[in-house]
Amino acid sequence: MLSKDSIRIYAIINFILCVLSFFVILILIATLFYGIFYSGDSKDEIFGGAFIGFILILGATIYLIITLIAGIGLVKFRKWGYYFHIVAAILTALTCIGIIYTIIALIHAFKPEFTAFIDEKHQ
């Protein structure tokens, strides 16, 4: 049986994933900075690495925003938070460890009890 606390736990997990994504972005920026200014590579290699770095930073930033919105929405028991939670759970599957979280999160998200709390707050 799911409770409001289980929805709050998923909100906290979304906030944790958001913070982890922030640290990934910081590491990618540091790596990009090093690669551009201190690597000593040729301009073609620097351009290729910078391009890939920007793509990775963009992806991590989008993930950060989605998990932040999902966490806020679940704390407030909003319908849009529920949908962002599902999207964040699916995006989390792109990591190997995230597959386990995705399966558990989607199983719980599609249970009627999970959506009942969100629906009852909107009536």
TORFIDREN-17546 format. One line per 5 residues: number of its first residue (from 1); their letters; for each residue x, y, z of N, C-alpha, C, O. Coordinates in pm, whole numbers, padded with zeros to 5 digits. Layout:
# residues N
NUM> a> X/Y/Z/X/Y/Z/X/Y/Z/X/Y/Z ~ ...
***
This chain:
# residues 123
1> mlskd> 00084/-00118/00000/00000/00000/00000/00088/00124/00000/00174/00141/00086 ~ 00065/00209/-00096/00142/00332/-00106/00080/00440/-00018/-00041/00441/00006 ~ 00163/00530/00029/00114/00642/00108/00170/00772/00053/00249/00772/-00042 ~ 00129/00881/00114/00183/01011/00071/00332/01018/00097/00405/01087/00026 ~ 00378/00946/00197/00521/00946/00227/00601/00882/00114/00713/00926/00085
6> siriy> 00545/00781/00049/00618/00718/-00062/00632/00815/-00179/00733/00813/-00251 ~ 00533/00900/-00199/00545/01001/-00304/00651/01103/-00266/00728/01148/-00351 ~ 00656/01138/-00139/00759/01231/-00092/00898/01169/-00104/00995/01239/-00132 ~ 00908/01039/-00084/01038/00971/-00100/01084/00980/-00245/01202/01005/-00271 ~ 00992/00962/-00339/01029/00977/-00480/01066/01121/-00511/01153/01146/-00596
11> aiinf> 01003/01216/-00446/01041/01357/-00464/01184/01379/-00414/01263/01447/-00480 ~ 01216/01322/-00299/01352/01335/-00246/01453/01269/-00338/01561/01323/-00361 ~ 01418/01153/-00391/01508/01085/-00486/01529/01172/-00609/01641/01179/-00661 ~ 01424/01238/-00657/01440/01328/-00771/01534/01444/-00737/01615/01484/-00820 ~ 01523/01498/-00616/01614/01605/-00575/01758/01555/-00565/01851/01627/-00602
16> ilcvl> 01776/01433/-00516/01911/01375/-00508/01968/01357/-00648/02085/01389/-00672 ~ 01887/01307/-00740/01933/01292/-00878/01966/01427/-00942/02057/01438/-01023 ~ 01891/01529/-00903/01917/01665/-00951/02053/01713/-00903/02130/01770/-00981 ~ 02083/01692/-00775/02212/01734/-00720/02326/01655/-00784/02430/01712/-00816 ~ 02307/01526/-00803/02410/01445/-00870/02434/01494/-01012/02548/01499/-01059
21> sffvi> 02328/01531/-01080/02341/01586/-01215/02419/01717/-01213/02497/01744/-01304 ~ 02396/01798/-01111/02470/01923/-01097/02620/01896/-01084/02701/01964/-01147 ~ 02656/01797/-01002/02798/01763/-00987/02856/01706/-01116/02973/01731/-01147 ~ 02777/01631/-01190/02823/01582/-01321/02851/01700/-01413/02951/01700/-01485 ~ 02764/01799/-01411/02784/01918/-01495/02913/01988/-01454/02990/02030/-01541
26> lilia> 02938/02003/-01324/03062/02068/-01279/03185/01991/-01325/03283/02051/-01369 ~ 03181/01859/-01316/03294/01777/-01360/03313/01790/-01511/03426/01800/-01558 ~ 03204/01791/-01587/03215/01806/-01732/03271/01943/-01770/03350/01954/-01863 ~ 03230/02047/-01698/03284/02181/-01725/03433/02186/-01695/03511/02243/-01772 ~ 03474/02127/-01583/03617/02124/-01549/03696/02046/-01653/03806/02087/-01692
31> tlfyg> 03641/01935/-01697/03708/01854/-01799/03717/01929/-01930/03819/01926/-01998 ~ 03609/01996/-01965/03607/02076/-02088/03709/02189/-02081/03781/02214/-02178 ~ 03714/02257/-01968/03809/02366/-01948/03953/02316/-01962/04035/02378/-02030 ~ 03982/02203/-01899/04115/02145/-01910/04147/02106/-02054/04255/02135/-02105 ~ 04051/02042/-02120/04074/01997/-02256/04099/02111/-02352/04180/02098/-02444
36> ifysg> 04032/02223/-02332/04048/02337/-02423/04179/02412/-02396/04250/02447/-02490 ~ 04211/02436/-02271/04322/02525/-02239/04453/02456/-02202/04560/02515/-02221 ~ 04449/02334/-02151/04571/02273/-02100/04610/02140/-02163/04714/02084/-02126 ~ 04531/02087/-02254/04558/01952/-02304/04674/01947/-02402/04743/01845/-02410 ~ 04696/02053/-02476/04802/02052/-02576/04763/01977/-02702/04850/01947/-02784
41> dskde> 04638/01946/-02720/04592/01876/-02839/04583/01972/-02957/04590/02094/-02941 ~ 04568/01914/-03076/04552/01997/-03196/04413/02062/-03195/04325/02022/-03119 ~ 04395/02162/-03280/04267/02235/-03283/04151/02144/-03322/04041/02161/-03271 ~ 04175/02049/-03411/04068/01956/-03450/04026/01868/-03333/03907/01845/-03311 ~ 04124/01819/-03258/04091/01736/-03141/04021/01818/-03034/03928/01769/-02969
46> ifgga> 04065/01942/-03015/04001/02029/-02917/03857/02057/-02958/03767/02052/-02875 ~ 03835/02085/-03086/03700/02112/-03134/03610/01990/-03115/03497/02004/-03069 ~ 03660/01873/-03149/03580/01750/-03133/03547/01724/-02987/03434/01690/-02953 ~ 03646/01740/-02900/03622/01719/-02758/03528/01823/-02699/03443/01790/-02617 ~ 03544/01949/-02743/03456/02055/-02693/03313/02033/-02739/03219/02056/-02664
51> figfi> 03297/01989/-02862/03163/01964/-02916/03093/01854/-02835/02978/01870/-02793 ~ 03162/01745/-02813/03105/01635/-02734/03080/01681/-02591/02978/01646/-02531 ~ 03172/01760/-02536/03155/01812/-02400/03030/01898/-02387/02956/01885/-02290 ~ 03008/01985/-02485/02889/02070/-02481/02761/01987/-02493/02661/02017/-02427 ~ 02763/01884/-02575/02647/01796/-02589/02617/01726/-02455/02502/01718/-02413
56> lilga> 02722/01677/-02388/02704/01610/-02259/02653/01708/-02153/02567/01672/-02072 ~ 02706/01829/-02152/02661/01930/-02057/02516/01966/-02083/02438/01983/-01989 ~ 02478/01978/-02209/02339/02008/-02244/02245/01897/-02196/02140/01925/-02139 ~ 02283/01773/-02219/02201/01660/-02175/02188/01655/-02023/02079/01631/-01971 ~ 02298/01678/-01953/02293/01676/-01806/02210/01793/-01753/02142/01779/-01651
61> tiyli> 02216/01907/-01820/02137/02023/-01778/01988/01997/-01798/01907/02031/-01712 ~ 01952/01938/-01910/01811/01904/-01934/01763/01804/-01828/01652/01819/-01775 ~ 01845/01705/-01797/01810/01607/-01693/01795/01675/-01558/01702/01643/-01483 ~ 01885/01767/-01525/01878/01841/-01399/01745/01916/-01388/01679/01912/-01284 ~ 01707/01983/-01494/01582/02061/-01494/01461/01969/-01477/01370/02000/-01400
66> itlia> 01460/01858/-01549/01346/01766/-01542/01333/01705/-01402/01222/01696/-01349 ~ 01445/01664/-01342/01437/01605/-01208/01399/01710/-01103/01329/01679/-01007 ~ 01445/01833/-01122/01408/01940/-01028/01258/01968/-01035/01191/01979/-00932 ~ 01205/01979/-01157/01062/02003/-01174/00981/01885/-01119/00877/01905/-01056 ~ 01028/01763/-01144/00958/01644/-01093/00956/01644/-00941/00852/01614/-00881
71> giglv> 01067/01677/-00879/01072/01680/-00733/00979/01784/-00674/00906/01757/-00578 ~ 00980/01904/-00731/00892/02010/-00683/00746/01971/-00703/00663/01991/-00614 ~ 00714/01915/-00820/00577/01876/-00849/00527/01765/-00758/00411/01766/-00717 ~ 00614/01668/-00725/00571/01560/-00636/00554/01609/-00493/00465/01562/-00422 ~ 00638/01702/-00449/00622/01757/-00314/00488/01828/-00301/00424/01823/-00196
76> kfrkw> 00447/01895/-00410/00320/01969/-00409/00202/01882/-00455/00089/01931/-00463 ~ 00227/01755/-00484/00125/01661/-00532/00053/01715/-00656/-00070/01710/-00666 ~ 00132/01766/-00750/00075/01820/-00875/00080/01715/-00984/00168/01628/-00986 ~ -00016/01724/-01075/-00024/01628/-01186/00100/01640/-01276/00153/01539/-01321 ~ 00145/01764/-01302/00262/01782/-01388/00388/01724/-01322/00479/01679/-01392
81> gyyfh> 00394/01724/-01189/00506/01661/-01121/00509/01511/-01143/00615/01450/-01156 ~ 00389/01453/-01147/00377/01309/-01176/00431/01277/-01315/00505/01180/-01332 ~ 00393/01358/-01413/00440/01334/-01550/00590/01356/-01564/00659/01281/-01632 ~ 00641/01460/-01499/00785/01483/-01503/00860/01371/-01431/00972/01336/-01470 ~ 00800/01316/-01327/00861/01202/-01255/00875/01082/-01349/00977/01014/-01348
86> ivaai> 00773/01057/-01428/00779/00945/-01523/00888/00969/-01626/00964/00878/-01658 ~ 00896/01091/-01680/01000/01124/-01778/01139/01111/-01715/01230/01055/-01776 ~ 01155/01161/-01593/01285/01151/-01525/01323/01006/-01500/01439/00969/-01515 ~ 01226/00924/-01463/01254/00783/-01439/01298/00714/-01568/01388/00630/-01566 ~ 01234/00748/-01678/01273/00688/-01807/01412/00735/-01848/01492/00655/-01897
91> ltalt> 01442/00864/-01828/01576/00914/-01861/01683/00853/-01771/01798/00837/-01814 ~ 01648/00819/-01649/01742/00758/-01557/01784/00620/-01607/01891/00570/-01571 ~ 01701/00558/-01688/01733/00425/-01742/01854/00429/-01836/01908/00324/-01870 ~ 01896/00548/-01878/02012/00558/-01966/02142/00522/-01895/02244/00500/-01959 ~ 02138/00516/-01763/02255/00470/-01687/02231/00326/-01646/02117/00282/-01635
96> cigii> 02336/00254/-01624/02322/00112/-01588/02253/00094/-01454/02163/00010/-01441 ~ 02293/00172/-01354/02231/00160/-01222/02088/00213/-01227/02001/00166/-01153 ~ 02065/00310/-01312/01933/00372/-01322/01824/00280/-01372/01706/00308/-01353 ~ 01861/00170/-01435/01760/00076/-01485/01680/00018/-01369/01558/00003/-01378 ~ 01748/-00012/-01260/01678/-00068/-01143/01581/00036/-01087/01466/00004/-01058
101> ytiia> 01628/00160/-01072/01541/00268/-01022/01423/00289/-01116/01310/00307/-01070 ~ 01447/00287/-01246/01341/00310/-01343/01231/00205/-01330/01113/00238/-01331 ~ 01270/00081/-01320/01170/-00027/-01308/01086/-00008/-01182/00963/-00016/-01187 ~ 01152/00017/-01069/01079/00034/-00943/00991/00159/-00947/00876/00155/-00905 ~ 01046/00270/-00998/00971/00396/-01001/00849/00386/-01092/00743/00438/-01058
106> lihaf> 00864/00322/-01207/00750/00310/-01299/00644/00215/-01246/00525/00237/-01265 ~ 00687/00108/-01179/00589/00017/-01119/00503/00092/-01018/00381/00080/-01017 ~ 00569/00171/-00932/00494/00247/-00832/00413/00360/-00895/00301/00388/-00852 ~ 00469/00425/-00996/00402/00541/-01057/00272/00501/-01125/00178/00581/-01131 ~ 00265/00381/-01177/00144/00339/-01247/00043/00267/-01158/-00060/00220/-01206
111> kpeft> 00072/00260/-01029/-00027/00202/-00937/-00136/00306/-00911/-00107/00425/-00902 ~ -00260/00261/-00900/-00371/00355/-00877/-00355/00436/-00749/-00400/00550/-00742 ~ -00292/00377/-00647/-00276/00449/-00520/-00185/00570/-00535/-00205/00672/-00470 ~ -00086/00558/-00623/00009/00667/-00644/-00061/00787/-00706/-00045/00900/-00660 ~ -00139/00762/-00810/-00209/00872/-00876/-00329/00921/-00795/-00375/01033/-00814
116> afide> -00381/00837/-00706/-00497/00877/-00625/-00463/00996/-00535/-00545/01086/-00519 ~ -00344/00996/-00477/-00304/01108/-00392/-00292/01237/-00472/-00328/01344/-00425 ~ -00240/01224/-00592/-00224/01342/-00676/-00360/01391/-00723/-00385/01511/-00724 ~ -00448/01300/-00763/-00580/01339/-00809/-00664/01400/-00696/-00740/01495/-00720 ~ -00652/01346/-00574/-00734/01396/-00465/-00692/01538/-00425/-00775/01614/-00375
121> khq> -00566/01573/-00446/-00520/01708/-00412/-00571/01811/-00513/-00576/01930/-00483 ~ -00610/01766/-00632/-00656/01858/-00736/-00806/01877/-00738/-00857/01960/-00814 ~ -00878/01802/-00656/-01024/01813/-00660/-01074/01916/-00562/-01195/01937/-00552
***
